Amino acid sequence: MPGCTNCPSDVATASNTFDPLFRRVLWIALIANAGMFLVEIIASQLGDSISLQADALDFFSDATNYAISLFVLGMALHLRARASLIKGASMAVFGLWVIGNAIYRALVGSAPEASVMWTVALLALAVNVAVAVLLYRYRAGDSNMRSIWLCSRNDAIGNITVIIAAAGVFATSSRWPDLIVAAIISCLNLSAAFHVIRLALSEIRAVTANPEQEASQCEAK
């Protein structure tokens, strides 16, 4: 995780959101994530995998976050920060939902199809790595940019853990590797949600304490 949540550069880098390239990257990420959501949600049902289902919902959450980011692109920092609060809350809700679903499947469930898991996870990993490469240059921006980078990074990590889970399911014929990975994906989202919410709140406090700074930046643009 980035170490600084109250850095002056957080406000200074707000102008990066006007980069036309950033807008194109967001559209690419949105389309890629929406497409992979459909692929994984179908595969999770065919393969009876809770970790694939968790990853599918993660793709859906990210696609929604990218759509919100496109909507607020170019708006004032305090508006983008409030959008980041919504995104952070949605990431937290998703993480809690996955934990609850994993607990339920631990009590009632069977071993998933390992072949379906790793085939789809490899495809998802390729998509997420490509998106992460495109977003890497924006990882140190404001809370809006940083939340996008965290989503992409967490997705790639989640895909790798799903592949590991598939190997564990194949080796043990047990559902537990699948459930453990679902819990890991959930924890990643909860951690990222906390970071995004904390950074967004710090930006809102900074703008509230010094509104002239944001106004002068808007006039400069």
Secondary structure, 3 states (H helix, E strand, C coil): CCCCCCCCHHHHHHHHHHCHHHHHHHHHHHHHHHHHHHHHHHHHHHHCCHHHHHHHHHHHHHHHHHHHHHHHCCCCHHHHHHHHHHHHHHHHHHHHHHHHHHHHHHHCCCCCCHHHHHHHHHHHHHHHHHHHHHHHHHCCCCHHHHHHHHHHHHHHHHHHHHHHHHHHHHHHCCCHHHHHHHHHHHHHHHHHHHHHHHHHHHHHHHHHHCHHHHHHHHHHC
